[in-house]
Amino acid sequence: MSKIRLGIIGLGRLGKQHAVNIHHVIPEAELAAICSVVPEELNEMTSQMSPELVTEDYHELLAMDSLDGVIIASSSQQHCRMICDAAKAGVRNVFTEKPIGMTLDEIDEIKAAVTAAEDMRLQVGFNRRFDQSIQAAKKRLDEGYIGRPIQIRMINRDPAAMAEFIIKFSPQSGGLVLDMLTHDYDLARWMIGSDARSVYGLGGVFVYDGLKAVKDIDNCAILVEFENGVIGQFETSRNSAYGYHSEMEIYGSEGCIRVGTEPTKNRVTCLNKEGINRQCAEWFFEYWEPTFLSEIQAFVDCIREDKQPLVGLVDGYKAVQWGYAATEAVRERKVICM
């Protein structure tokens, strides 16, 4: 069988990683086209991988009939326009980083465009579903290991070392909830198999005063009632002094399942007269790096086997819907019904 020919739009941190994985790690795939508005990124990838098409205009990439799929790894503000243009161009297989859109109007526009494009397959980059430990936890949960799920608790903390970047990036991110917690919500609704019924939250600026000027926050806690009765607790922070921390616990009538209780960098434990020390992961990219390969491998497999992705249009749509409701709940300090 011939290789799956892919093109990438956007060659920043994640786009570059996807390009490397396709070119060097996934034998069934071929990096046939790249697009970026940053010449240095194009030059670097071209010298390493020699793709067939190198362009600064993503419309040229979408027009390539020989491509089997397109990966959108551009800035979040461009996702809606590019997804809709891909649908209009007849691109059947599209992978996009989250969020699919930055506003409720955008996600409605995307839903209409993708639905109107017959047989279009859209995979959304909620990479945590592809983590091996999380998939193992999902299997035990579905097998009834903890009985009836009662609560799901999610922790998501970015390192304080990224303070300057966070303040600069905030105006383009959509805010703390939409940027960070949609990952947790997508994972939670997949794990327990239910959408949210209502959401309430508290949050504010506790550390980074610079966020006040852009009307963003650096810490919040959100309480979610799911339609199946499960209680969801979501806690996030942008100023973790010890590094990156992502944790999940599902508590049920007969036990609990935990993933990431200690955000360790590796399995090394050091002991001396000052006590026991284990290094923490420094950044989300380091912690989740294996999942970036797994999600693109899954995208390739969906194209080869003509099957639907694990996380698709509906998942991306519902995550943004929830993100806006949760943002309003935190801002207004009231319960928002979904």
N, C-alpha and C positions, 0 to 999 in steps of 0.2 A: 504494500500500500504506500502511495506517495505521501510525503510529509505535509503536515498542515501548515499552510503559509499564512503568517501573521504580520500585521502592521501595528506599530505603536505610535500613538499621538501623545507627546509629552515625555521628556527624558530627564525629569528631575529625579529625586531620590528613589521613588517607587518605580517610575518608568524605566530608569536605568537598571534597577534590580530585575525587573521583568525581562528586559532585553538580554541581560546576562544569563538568566535562567533559560530563556528560549534558545539562545545561541549555543550555550555550553552544556546545559544540564538535561534538557528535555529532547530526547533523540527523535521523537515523532514530529517535532515542530521545526519550522524554519523562520528566521526573522527576515522577511522579504522587504519591509518598508519601515522607515522611521520618519517622524515629523517633530520638529521643535522650532520655536521662535527664537531660541538661543543658539547662535552659530557655533559656539564652543561645544555645546552638547552634541550637536550633529557631527562636528569634526571628530570628537572623541569616539563616538560610537561607530562612525564610518571607518575610521582607521583600524578599529578592533574587529569589526564584523562584516564590512563591505556589503551592506544590503543593496538590493536591486534599485530601490527608490529612496532618495534622500531629499526631503523637501521642508520648507517652512510654511507651506500652505496645506492644511489638513484636508482640504477638498480634493487635492490631487491624490492623496492616499485613499480616500473613500471611493474615488473613481476607478481604482485598480480592480478590474474584474477577476484577476488571478488570485486575489486574497481570499482565504477561507474565513478569516476573522480579524477583528480590529480591537485593540486594547486602548482605552481612553484613560490616560494617566496625567491629564492636564490639570490646571488649577480648578478648584471646585466651581468657580463662577462660570467656567466654560462647559461643564458637563451637560447641562440641558441642551444648549445649542448644538453640541457635537452629537449627542445621542439622537436628537431629532433629525439632524442632517444625515446621519448614518441611516436612519430609517427611510428617509426620502430617497437616498441613493441606492437603496435595495441591499444594504449590507445585512446579511442574515444573522451573523454571529458577532455579538458585541460584548466585551467585558469592560465595565467602567468602575473606576474607584468610587467610593461613596463620598458624599451623598449624591444621589442621582440628580438632585436639584436643590437650589438654595431657598426656594419659597414654595408655598402651597400652590401658587399658580403654575410654577415651573413643573412640579411633579404631576399636576393634572395634564399639562401640555405633553410631557414625556409619555404618560400613560396612554393618551390619545394617539400619539405618533407611533408608539410601539405596537399598540393594538391594531392600528390601521395597516401596518406593514405585515402582510401575511407571512407566517412562519418565522418571524424574527425571534431570535433567542437572545435574551439579555441576562448576563450574569453580573451581579453587583459585588464589589470587593469587600464584603464583610469577612475578612480573612480568618477570624477567630473560629469560625465553624470548622475550619480545616486543620486545626491543631489536634495532634494525635491524642493528647491527654484529655482534651475536651470531648473528642469523639468517643473515647473510652468511657468517660463519665456519662455521656448521653446514652450509650449502650446499656450501662448498668441501671440507669434511671428507667429506661424503657422496659427493662426486664423486671422491674418492680423491686429493686434492691432496697429502696428506702420506703416502700409502701406508697401511701398517698402523699404527694408533694404538698407541703404546707407553706414554706417560705423559700424564696430564692434571693440571695444576697450577693451583690456585685460591688467590688471595689476597683477603682480605676484612678491611679495617681501618677501624674507626670513629674519628672524630677525638677527640683528648684534650679538646677544648673541651666535650664532652658528658659529662664525668665525673660531675657532680652528678646529671644525669638518669639516667645508666646505673646508678648505685648505687641510686637511688630506684626505678627500673623493674625491677631484677633479680628481686626476689621474684615478680613477676607474669609474667616473660618465659619462665620455664622453664629459664633458664640460658644461658650463652654459646653452647653447641653447638646447642641446640634453637632459640634465637632467631636466630642469625646463620648458622650453617653448613648448616642445612637448605636454604637458598637455593642454596648452592654444590653440595650433594649432588644436589639436583633437577636443576640445570643440567648437572652432570657426567654423571649417568646418562642424561639426554636426549641430550647431545652424542655419547656413545660407544655408546649403545644397550645398556646392561647394568646390572644390579643389583650391589650389593656382595656379596662372598663373606665377607670378614672385615675388621675394622677395629682399628687400634691407635693410641693417642695419648698425648701428654704435654701437661700444662698446669698453670697455677698462677696465683697472685696475685703479680704483679710490680710493680704501680703503685698500684692502688686498694685500700688495706688495708680499706676499708669493705665490700668484697665478701666478706671472710672470714666476717663475721657472718652472711651469708645463704648461705654455702656455695657461692659462685660463684667464677669465675675471670675474669681479664682477657686472658689470652693462651693459645693452645694450637696444637699442630701435630698433624695426624692423617694416618696412612698407611692407604690403603684398597686392598685387592685386589679388583678387579672379577671377575665370573664369566667374562668373556671374556678375562681375563689382563691387562687394562690396569692400570697402577699409578696410583693417585690420591694426590695430595699436597694437603692442605687446611691453610692457615695463616690464623689469624685473630687480631685484636688489637682492643682497645678504647681504645688510647691513642696513636693515630697523631698525632705532633706537627705534621705538615704538612697534615692534612685527611683527607678520605675517600678510600679507595683500594680499588678492586675490579679485579682482574686475572685473566686466564685465559690459559693456554698449553697447547696440545695438541701433543705431540711425537710424530713417527712415523718410520717407516722411510725416508721420502723427503723429510722436511722438517718444518716446524712452523707453527702458526697462533697468533698472539697477539692478544688483545683487551685494551685498557686498559693498555698497558705504562706509560704516563705518565698519572696521574690528573688531567689538566688541566681547569681550569674552562672554558676556551674556547681559541680558536686564536691568541690574542695572545701574542707573544714580545717582551719588553722587554730592551733592551741599554743598558748605560752603563758607566762606569769600574769598577763593582763586578762586572761580568760579565753573564751571561744569566739572566733571571728569567721564569718562567711560573707563573701562579697555579694552585693546586690546588683541586679541588672541596671545598666545605666540609662537606657532609653528604649522606647517601644520597638524601634526598628531592630535592635539587637534581640529583644525578647521574643518577637514574633517572626523573625526572619525565616524559619522553616515553612511557615504558613504561606508566605508569598510565592514560594515555589509550588506548594501543594494546590493553591487556588488556580494558578495558571495551568498546571498539569490537569486539573479537573476541567478547565475550560477547553483544553485540547481534547480531552476524552469525550466531552459532550459533543464536540464537532465530529469526531471520528465515529462515535457510536450513535449519533443522532438522538441524543437524550436531553432532557431538561436539566438545568443546573440546580445545585443544592440551594442556592440563594439567588432569587430572580427579581423580576419587576415588582411583584406584589410585596416582597420583603423590603426592597428599597423604598417603595412608596409608603408603606406603613411606618418605616423607621423615621422618615421625615415628618409624617403626620404627627407621630408621637413626640418627636423632638420639638415641634412648635407648641404642642399642648403642654409639654413639660416646661419649656421656657416660660410660657405664660403663667404656669402654676407657680414657678419660683419667683417671677417678677411681681405677680399680684398677690402672692401668698394666699392662694385659695385653691379649692379642689376644682379640677377641670374634668368634666365628663367627656369621654371619647365618643 
